[in-house]
Amino acid sequence: MGARIPNIKPGKETIEYLKKIQASTRFWGGVLLSILATSSSMLDHYLRHVNENFSVGFTSVLIIVGSIIELRRSYQAYNVMPSLSKVLRRYGF
């Protein structure tokens, strides 16, 4: 396909760059999940004291966040489709 990362040489440098990005993504993803779990637990504790029989669970928060992320990805994919169609037509696909 000829895909490459700008300003990164193919080969060993690309592998090291992608490993660094993957480690960073794992770290920040873990931090985000811990923040979500902590805030969800605190919100649940607060709401149980304010309103009886009303709570928000961590699973519900994860489902909502996952749905928002999926909606964002599909929106971006729909925005890319016209330019992708032009490229494919240019190369005869």
The first five atom37 places (N, CA, C, CB, O) and aatype in JSON, in Angstrom:
{
  "aatype": [12, 7, 0, 1, 9, 14, 2, 9, 11, 14, 7, 11, 6, 16, 9, 6, 18, 10, 11, 11, 9, 5, 0, 15, 16, 1, 13, 17, 7, 7, 19, 10, 10, 15, 9, 10, 0, 16, 15, 15, 15, 12, 10, 3, 8, 18, 10, 1, 8, 19, 2, 6, 2, 13, 15, 19, 7, 13, 16, 15, 19, 10, 9, 9, 19, 7, 15, 9, 9, 6, 10, 1, 1, 15, 18, 5, 0, 18, 2, 19, 12, 14, 15, 10, 15, 11, 19, 10, 1, 1, 18, 7, 13],
  "atom_mask": [
    [1, 1, 1, 1, 1],
    [1, 1, 1, 0, 1],
    [1, 1, 1, 1, 1],
    [1, 1, 1, 1, 1],
    [1, 1, 1, 1, 1],
    [1, 1, 1, 1, 1],
    [1, 1, 1, 1, 1],
    [1, 1, 1, 1, 1],
    [1, 1, 1, 1, 1],
    [1, 1, 1, 1, 1],
    [1, 1, 1, 0, 1],
    [1, 1, 1, 1, 1],
    [1, 1, 1, 1, 1],
    [1, 1, 1, 1, 1],
    [1, 1, 1, 1, 1],
    [1, 1, 1, 1, 1],
    [1, 1, 1, 1, 1],
    [1, 1, 1, 1, 1],
    [1, 1, 1, 1, 1],
    [1, 1, 1, 1, 1],
    [1, 1, 1, 1, 1],
    [1, 1, 1, 1, 1],
    [1, 1, 1, 1, 1],
    [1, 1, 1, 1, 1],
    [1, 1, 1, 1, 1],
    [1, 1, 1, 1, 1],
    [1, 1, 1, 1, 1],
    [1, 1, 1, 1, 1],
    [1, 1, 1, 0, 1],
    [1, 1, 1, 0, 1],
    [1, 1, 1, 1, 1],
    [1, 1, 1, 1, 1],
    [1, 1, 1, 1, 1],
    [1, 1, 1, 1, 1],
    [1, 1, 1, 1, 1],
    [1, 1, 1, 1, 1],
    [1, 1, 1, 1, 1],
    [1, 1, 1, 1, 1],
    [1, 1, 1, 1, 1],
    [1, 1, 1, 1, 1],
    [1, 1, 1, 1, 1],
    [1, 1, 1, 1, 1],
    [1, 1, 1, 1, 1],
    [1, 1, 1, 1, 1],
    [1, 1, 1, 1, 1],
    [1, 1, 1, 1, 1],
    [1, 1, 1, 1, 1],
    [1, 1, 1, 1, 1],
    [1, 1, 1, 1, 1],
    [1, 1, 1, 1, 1],
    [1, 1, 1, 1, 1],
    [1, 1, 1, 1, 1],
    [1, 1, 1, 1, 1],
    [1, 1, 1, 1, 1],
    [1, 1, 1, 1, 1],
    [1, 1, 1, 1, 1],
    [1, 1, 1, 0, 1],
    [1, 1, 1, 1, 1],
    [1, 1, 1, 1, 1],
    [1, 1, 1, 1, 1],
    [1, 1, 1, 1, 1],
    [1, 1, 1, 1, 1],
    [1, 1, 1, 1, 1],
    [1, 1, 1, 1, 1],
    [1, 1, 1, 1, 1],
    [1, 1, 1, 0, 1],
    [1, 1, 1, 1, 1],
    [1, 1, 1, 1, 1],
    [1, 1, 1, 1, 1],
    [1, 1, 1, 1, 1],
    [1, 1, 1, 1, 1],
    [1, 1, 1, 1, 1],
    [1, 1, 1, 1, 1],
    [1, 1, 1, 1, 1],
    [1, 1, 1, 1, 1],
    [1, 1, 1, 1, 1],
    [1, 1, 1, 1, 1],
    [1, 1, 1, 1, 1],
    [1, 1, 1, 1, 1],
    [1, 1, 1, 1, 1],
    [1, 1, 1, 1, 1],
    [1, 1, 1, 1, 1],
    [1, 1, 1, 1, 1],
    [1, 1, 1, 1, 1],
    [1, 1, 1, 1, 1],
    [1, 1, 1, 1, 1],
    [1, 1, 1, 1, 1],
    [1, 1, 1, 1, 1],
    [1, 1, 1, 1, 1],
    [1, 1, 1, 1, 1],
    [1, 1, 1, 1, 1],
    [1, 1, 1, 0, 1],
    [1, 1, 1, 1, 1]
  ],
  "atom_positions": [
    [[0.81, -1.2, 0.0], [0.0, 0.0, 0.0], [0.85, 1.26, 0.0], [-0.92, 0.0, 1.19], [0.38, 2.32, -0.41]],
    [[2.07, 1.16, 0.45], [2.91, 2.34, 0.51], [2.62, 3.21, 1.71], [0.0, 0.0, 0.0], [2.99, 4.38, 1.73]],
    [[1.97, 2.65, 2.73], [1.67, 3.43, 3.93], [2.95, 3.65, 4.72], [0.59, 2.72, 4.8], [3.79, 2.76, 4.82]],
    [[3.07, 4.84, 5.29], [4.24, 5.14, 6.1], [3.88, 6.21, 7.12], [5.42, 5.6, 5.22], [2.84, 6.86, 7.03]],
    [[4.75, 6.37, 8.09], [4.57, 7.38, 9.13], [5.45, 8.57, 8.76], [4.92, 6.82, 10.56], [6.66, 8.4, 8.57]],
    [[4.88, 9.75, 8.65], [5.69, 10.92, 8.27], [6.83, 11.16, 9.26], [4.8, 12.18, 8.19], [6.66, 11.02, 10.47]],
    [[7.99, 11.51, 8.72], [9.21, 11.83, 9.47], [9.79, 10.65, 10.24], [8.92, 12.95, 10.43], [10.65, 10.85, 11.1]],
    [[9.34, 9.43, 9.96], [9.9, 8.22, 10.58], [10.38, 7.31, 9.46], [8.83, 7.49, 11.5], [9.63, 7.0, 8.54]],
    [[11.64, 6.88, 9.56], [12.21, 6.02, 8.53], [11.62, 4.61, 8.65], [13.75, 5.98, 8.63], [11.4, 4.12, 9.76]],
    [[11.37, 3.95, 7.51], [10.86, 2.57, 7.56], [11.88, 1.63, 8.2], [10.5, 2.09, 6.14], [13.09, 1.86, 8.12]],
    [[11.39, 0.58, 8.82], [12.26, -0.41, 9.42], [12.28, -0.34, 10.92], [0.0, 0.0, 0.0], [11.24, -0.26, 11.58]],
    [[13.52, -0.37, 11.47], [13.69, -0.43, 12.92], [13.13, 0.81, 13.63], [15.16, -0.58, 13.26], [12.53, 0.7, 14.7]],
    [[13.31, 1.99, 13.04], [12.79, 3.22, 13.64], [11.27, 3.2, 13.72], [13.25, 4.45, 12.84], [10.68, 3.69, 14.69]],
    [[10.63, 2.65, 12.71], [9.17, 2.55, 12.71], [8.69, 1.63, 13.82], [8.65, 2.05, 11.35], [7.73, 1.94, 14.53]],
    [[9.36, 0.5, 13.99], [9.0, -0.46, 15.04], [9.14, 0.18, 16.42], [9.88, -1.73, 14.95], [8.25, 0.05, 17.26]],
    [[10.24, 0.87, 16.65], [10.45, 1.52, 17.94], [9.44, 2.64, 18.18], [11.88, 2.07, 18.03], [8.96, 2.82, 19.3]],
    [[9.11, 3.39, 17.14], [8.12, 4.46, 17.27], [6.75, 3.89, 17.64], [8.03, 5.26, 15.97], [6.08, 4.4, 18.53]],
    [[6.36, 2.83, 16.95], [5.05, 2.22, 17.22], [4.99, 1.59, 18.61], [4.72, 1.16, 16.16], [3.95, 1.63, 19.27]],
    [[6.1, 1.0, 19.07], [6.14, 0.45, 20.43], [5.98, 1.56, 21.47], [7.46, -0.31, 20.67], [5.29, 1.39, 22.47]],
    [[6.62, 2.7, 21.22], [6.52, 3.83, 22.14], [5.08, 4.36, 22.18], [7.49, 4.96, 21.74], [4.56, 4.66, 23.25]],
    [[4.47, 4.48, 21.03], [3.08, 4.95, 20.95], [2.15, 3.97, 21.66], [2.65, 5.15, 19.48], [1.24, 4.39, 22.38]],
    [[2.37, 2.67, 21.45], [1.52, 1.66, 22.07], [1.65, 1.69, 23.59], [1.87, 0.28, 21.53], [0.65, 1.57, 24.3]],
    [[2.85, 1.85, 24.09], [3.05, 1.91, 25.54], [2.38, 3.16, 26.12], [4.55, 1.91, 25.89], [1.77, 3.1, 27.19]],
    [[2.49, 4.27, 25.42], [1.86, 5.5, 25.87], [0.34, 5.37, 25.88], [2.29, 6.67, 24.99], [-0.32, 5.83, 26.8]],
    [[-0.19, 4.74, 24.84], [-1.64, 4.54, 24.75], [-2.14, 3.66, 25.88], [-2.01, 3.93, 23.39], [-3.18, 3.93, 26.47]],
    [[-1.4, 2.6, 26.18], [-1.8, 1.72, 27.28], [-1.78, 2.46, 28.61], [-0.87, 0.5, 27.35], [-2.69, 2.3, 29.42]],
    [[-0.76, 3.26, 28.83], [-0.66, 4.0, 30.09], [-1.82, 4.97, 30.23], [0.68, 4.76, 30.17], [-2.51, 4.96, 31.25]],
    [[-2.04, 5.81, 29.22], [-3.1, 6.81, 29.32], [-4.48, 6.17, 29.32], [-2.99, 7.8, 28.18], [-5.4, 6.71, 29.94]],
    [[-4.64, 5.04, 28.64], [-5.91, 4.33, 28.7], [-6.18, 3.8, 30.09], [0.0, 0.0, 0.0], [-7.31, 3.85, 30.57]],
    [[-5.14, 3.3, 30.76], [-5.29, 2.84, 32.13], [-5.61, 3.97, 33.08], [0.0, 0.0, 0.0], [-6.43, 3.82, 33.99]],
    [[-4.97, 5.11, 32.87], [-5.27, 6.28, 33.71], [-6.72, 6.71, 33.51], [-4.31, 7.45, 33.37], [-7.43, 7.01, 34.47]],
    [[-7.16, 6.75, 32.25], [-8.54, 7.14, 31.96], [-9.54, 6.17, 32.6], [-8.77, 7.2, 30.45], [-10.53, 6.6, 33.19]],
    [[-9.28, 4.87, 32.49], [-10.19, 3.89, 33.11], [-10.21, 4.02, 34.62], [-9.78, 2.48, 32.72], [-11.26, 3.86, 35.24]],
    [[-9.06, 4.29, 35.24], [-9.05, 4.46, 36.69], [-9.82, 5.72, 37.11], [-7.6, 4.52, 37.21], [-10.5, 5.72, 38.13]],
    [[-9.7, 6.79, 36.31], [-10.47, 8.01, 36.6], [-11.96, 7.74, 36.45], [-10.03, 9.17, 35.66], [-12.76, 8.17, 37.28]],
    [[-12.34, 7.01, 35.39], [-13.75, 6.67, 35.2], [-14.28, 5.82, 36.35], [-13.93, 5.94, 33.88], [-15.38, 6.06, 36.85]],
    [[-13.5, 4.83, 36.77], [-13.95, 3.96, 37.85], [-14.09, 4.73, 39.16], [-12.98, 2.79, 38.03], [-15.06, 4.56, 39.89]],
    [[-13.12, 5.58, 39.45], [-13.15, 6.34, 40.69], [-14.3, 7.35, 40.69], [-11.82, 7.07, 40.91], [-15.04, 7.44, 41.67]],
    [[-14.43, 8.1, 39.6], [-15.51, 9.09, 39.55], [-16.88, 8.43, 39.55], [-15.36, 9.98, 38.3], [-17.81, 8.95, 40.16]],
    [[-17.01, 7.3, 38.89], [-18.28, 6.59, 38.89], [-18.62, 6.09, 40.28], [-18.24, 5.42, 37.92], [-19.78, 6.16, 40.71]],
    [[-17.63, 5.58, 41.0], [-17.86, 5.1, 42.37], [-18.25, 6.26, 43.28], [-16.61, 4.4, 42.91], [-19.16, 6.12, 44.1]],
    [[-17.56, 7.39, 43.16], [-17.88, 8.55, 43.99], [-19.27, 9.1, 43.66], [-16.82, 9.65, 43.81], [-20.03, 9.45, 44.56]],
    [[-19.61, 9.17, 42.37], [-20.92, 9.64, 41.97], [-22.01, 8.71, 42.47], [-21.0, 9.78, 40.45], [-23.06, 9.16, 42.94]],
    [[-21.78, 7.41, 42.39], [-22.74, 6.43, 42.88], [-22.95, 6.58, 44.39], [-22.27, 4.99, 42.54], [-24.08, 6.55, 44.87]],
    [[-21.87, 6.74, 45.11], [-21.95, 6.92, 46.57], [-22.73, 8.2, 46.92], [-20.54, 6.98, 47.19], [-23.57, 8.19, 47.82]],
    [[-22.45, 9.28, 46.2], [-23.13, 10.55, 46.44], [-24.63, 10.45, 46.13], [-22.5, 11.67, 45.6], [-25.46, 10.9, 46.91]],
    [[-24.96, 9.86, 44.97], [-26.36, 9.78, 44.56], [-27.17, 8.86, 45.48], [-26.45, 9.28, 43.13], [-28.37, 9.08, 45.67]],
    [[-26.54, 7.85, 46.04], [-27.27, 6.98, 46.97], [-27.67, 7.72, 48.23], [-26.42, 5.76, 47.34], [-28.71, 7.42, 48.82]],
    [[-26.87, 8.68, 48.64], [-27.2, 9.45, 49.85], [-28.22, 10.56, 49.54], [-25.93, 10.07, 50.46], [-29.06, 10.88, 50.38]],
    [[-28.16, 11.13, 48.34], [-29.06, 12.22, 47.98], [-30.44, 11.68, 47.6], [-28.47, 13.04, 46.82], [-31.46, 12.12, 48.12]],
    [[-30.46, 10.72, 46.68], [-31.71, 10.14, 46.21], [-31.73, 8.65, 46.52], [-31.9, 10.38, 44.68], [-30.8, 7.93, 46.15]],
    [[-32.74, 8.21, 47.18], [-32.83, 6.79, 47.46], [-33.2, 6.04, 46.18], [-33.88, 6.51, 48.58], [-33.94, 6.56, 45.34]],
    [[-32.68, 4.84, 46.05], [-32.96, 3.93, 44.93], [-32.52, 4.49, 43.58], [-34.43, 3.63, 44.87], [-33.1, 4.14, 42.55]],
    [[-31.52, 5.35, 43.55], [-30.99, 5.85, 42.28], [-29.48, 5.77, 42.32], [-31.46, 7.31, 42.01], [-28.84, 6.33, 43.21]],
    [[-28.9, 5.08, 41.35], [-27.45, 4.98, 41.3], [-26.99, 4.81, 39.86], [-26.95, 3.8, 42.17], [-27.76, 4.4, 38.99]],
    [[-25.74, 5.13, 39.63], [-25.13, 4.99, 38.32], [-23.95, 4.05, 38.49], [-24.69, 6.37, 37.71], [-23.04, 4.34, 39.26]],
    [[-23.96, 2.94, 37.79], [-22.89, 1.96, 37.93], [-21.76, 2.21, 36.95], [0.0, 0.0, 0.0], [-21.92, 2.91, 35.95]],
    [[-20.61, 1.64, 37.26], [-19.43, 1.78, 36.41], [-19.67, 1.17, 35.04], [-18.21, 1.12, 37.07], [-19.21, 1.7, 34.03]],
    [[-20.39, 0.05, 34.99], [-20.68, -0.59, 33.71], [-21.5, 0.32, 32.82], [-21.41, -1.91, 33.93], [-21.26, 0.39, 31.61]],
    [[-22.45, 1.03, 33.4], [-23.26, 1.96, 32.61], [-22.41, 3.08, 32.02], [-24.38, 2.55, 33.47], [-22.6, 3.47, 30.87]],
    [[-21.48, 3.58, 32.81], [-20.6, 4.65, 32.33], [-19.73, 4.13, 31.19], [-19.71, 5.2, 33.48], [-19.54, 4.83, 30.19]],
    [[-19.2, 2.91, 31.31], [-18.38, 2.34, 30.24], [-19.19, 2.14, 28.97], [-17.78, 1.01, 30.69], [-18.69, 2.37, 27.87]],
    [[-20.43, 1.7, 29.09], [-21.28, 1.52, 27.92], [-21.53, 2.86, 27.24], [-22.62, 0.85, 28.31], [-21.47, 2.95, 26.01]],
    [[-21.81, 3.88, 28.0], [-22.05, 5.21, 27.43], [-20.81, 5.74, 26.73], [-22.5, 6.2, 28.53], [-20.89, 6.25, 25.61]],
    [[-19.65, 5.63, 27.38], [-18.4, 6.1, 26.77], [-18.08, 5.31, 25.51], [-17.23, 5.98, 27.77], [-17.67, 5.89, 24.5]],
    [[-18.28, 3.99, 25.55], [-18.04, 3.16, 24.36], [-18.96, 3.54, 23.22], [0.0, 0.0, 0.0], [-18.53, 3.55, 22.06]],
    [[-20.2, 3.84, 23.51], [-21.15, 4.24, 22.47], [-20.76, 5.58, 21.86], [-22.56, 4.33, 23.04], [-20.86, 5.76, 20.64]],
    [[-20.32, 6.51, 22.68], [-19.89, 7.81, 22.17], [-18.66, 7.66, 21.27], [-19.59, 8.77, 23.33], [-18.58, 8.29, 20.22]],
    [[-17.7, 6.84, 21.69], [-16.5, 6.62, 20.88], [-16.86, 5.97, 19.54], [-15.49, 5.75, 21.64], [-16.33, 6.37, 18.5]],
    [[-17.74, 4.98, 19.56], [-18.16, 4.31, 18.33], [-18.91, 5.25, 17.4], [-19.03, 3.1, 18.65], [-18.72, 5.21, 16.19]],
    [[-19.75, 6.1, 17.96], [-20.46, 7.09, 17.16], [-19.48, 8.06, 16.5], [-21.46, 7.86, 18.03], [-19.64, 8.43, 15.34]],
    [[-18.47, 8.48, 17.26], [-17.45, 9.39, 16.72], [-16.68, 8.73, 15.57], [-16.48, 9.83, 17.83], [-16.42, 9.36, 14.55]],
    [[-16.31, 7.46, 15.75], [-15.57, 6.74, 14.69], [-16.41, 6.61, 13.42], [-15.15, 5.36, 15.17], [-15.9, 6.81, 12.32]],
    [[-17.69, 6.27, 13.57], [-18.53, 6.12, 12.38], [-18.73, 7.48, 11.7], [-19.89, 5.5, 12.75], [-18.78, 7.55, 10.47]],
    [[-18.85, 8.55, 12.48], [-18.97, 9.88, 11.9], [-17.72, 10.24, 11.1], [-19.21, 10.93, 13.01], [-17.82, 10.78, 10.0]],
    [[-16.54, 9.94, 11.65], [-15.3, 10.21, 10.93], [-15.2, 9.37, 9.67], [-14.08, 9.95, 11.83], [-14.72, 9.85, 8.64]],
    [[-15.66, 8.12, 9.73], [-15.62, 7.25, 8.55], [-16.52, 7.79, 7.44], [-16.03, 5.82, 8.92], [-16.15, 7.77, 6.27]],
    [[-17.7, 8.28, 7.81], [-18.59, 8.86, 6.81], [-18.0, 10.12, 6.19], [-19.94, 9.17, 7.42], [-18.23, 10.39, 5.01]],
    [[-17.25, 10.88, 6.95], [-16.62, 12.09, 6.41], [-15.48, 11.75, 5.45], [-16.1, 12.96, 7.54], [-15.2, 12.53, 4.54]],
    [[-14.82, 10.62, 5.64], [-13.69, 10.24, 4.8], [-14.16, 9.58, 3.5], [-12.77, 9.28, 5.56], [-13.43, 9.59, 2.52]],
    [[-15.36, 9.04, 3.48], [-15.84, 8.29, 2.32], [-15.77, 9.05, 1.0], [-17.25, 7.86, 2.56], [-15.31, 8.46, 0.02]],
    [[-16.19, 10.31, 0.89], [-16.11, 10.97, -0.41], [-14.68, 11.07, -0.94], [-16.7, 12.36, -0.32], [-14.46, 10.83, -2.13]],
    [[-13.72, 11.4, -0.11], [-12.34, 11.51, -0.58], [-11.77, 10.13, -0.9], [-11.46, 12.21, 0.46], [-10.96, 10.0, -1.81]],
    [[-12.19, 9.1, -0.16], [-11.73, 7.74, -0.45], [-12.29, 7.28, -1.79], [-12.16, 6.77, 0.68], [-11.58, 6.61, -2.55]],
    [[-13.52, 7.61, -2.08], [-14.12, 7.23, -3.36], [-13.37, 7.87, -4.52], [-15.61, 7.63, -3.4], [-13.17, 7.22, -5.55]],
    [[-12.96, 9.13, -4.37], [-12.19, 9.81, -5.42], [-10.87, 9.12, -5.67], [-11.96, 11.27, -5.06], [-10.46, 8.94, -6.82]],
    [[-10.18, 8.73, -4.59], [-8.89, 8.06, -4.73], [-9.06, 6.72, -5.4], [-8.22, 7.88, -3.36], [-8.27, 6.37, -6.29]],
    [[-10.07, 5.95, -5.0], [-10.29, 4.64, -5.6], [-10.64, 4.76, -7.08], [-11.41, 3.9, -4.86], [-10.19, 3.95, -7.88]],
    [[-11.44, 5.76, -7.45], [-11.76, 5.96, -8.87], [-10.52, 6.33, -9.68], [-12.82, 7.06, -9.02], [-10.38, 5.92, -10.83]],
    [[-9.62, 7.1, -9.06], [-8.4, 7.51, -9.75], [-7.54, 6.32, -10.1], [-7.6, 8.49, -8.89], [-6.9, 6.31, -11.15]],
    [[-7.51, 5.3, -9.24], [-6.7, 4.11, -9.47], [-7.48, 2.97, -10.11], [-6.1, 3.65, -8.17], [-6.96, 1.87, -10.23]],
    [[-8.71, 3.22, -10.51], [-9.46, 2.23, -11.27], [-10.17, 1.17, -10.45], [0.0, 0.0, 0.0], [-10.44, 0.09, -10.96]],
    [[-10.47, 1.44, -9.2], [-11.19, 0.45, -8.38], [-12.64, 0.75, -8.32], [-10.63, 0.4, -7.0], [-13.39, 0.02, -7.67]]
  ]
}
